[in-house]
Amino acid sequence: MGERYDPMAAYLANGVLEEFRKMTNEWLKFQKELFKYESKTGEIRQADLLKEFHMSSDTLKKWRKNGLPSINRGGSVFYLLEDLHDFYY
């Protein structure tokens, strides 16, 4: 027996693919921006990360809660660029 076209399945599949495309594009954009940011120490200050990448502090708090390592030094919080690449990957 031949398979029949199911418009609902096609609609759902298209929605899943669109969501995947959106997430992939967001990831690529973030990775490209990280590569543009140069640092002699390989770090970025939390305030710069929030400003340069237009992130909310809530998003960063969630990332830290989910395992993103940070460095506290001199009253400031820093993140290694490598950790950001790996975490967002």
Stockholm file with secondary structure:
# STOCKHOLM 1.0

chainA/1-89         MGERYDPMAAYLANGVLEEFRKMTNEWLKFQKELFKYESKTGEIRQADLLKEFHMSSDTLKKWRKNGLPSINRGGSVFYLLEDLHDFYY
#=GR chainA/1-89 SS CCCCCCHHHHHHHHHHHHHHHHHHHHHHHHHHHHHHCCCSSSEEEHHHHHHHTTCCHHHHHHHHHTTCCCEEETTEEEEEHHHHHHHHC
#=GC SS_cons        CCCCCCHHHHHHHHHHHHHHHHHHHHHHHHHHHHHHCCCSSSEEEHHHHHHHTTCCHHHHHHHHHTTCCCEEETTEEEEEHHHHHHHHC
//
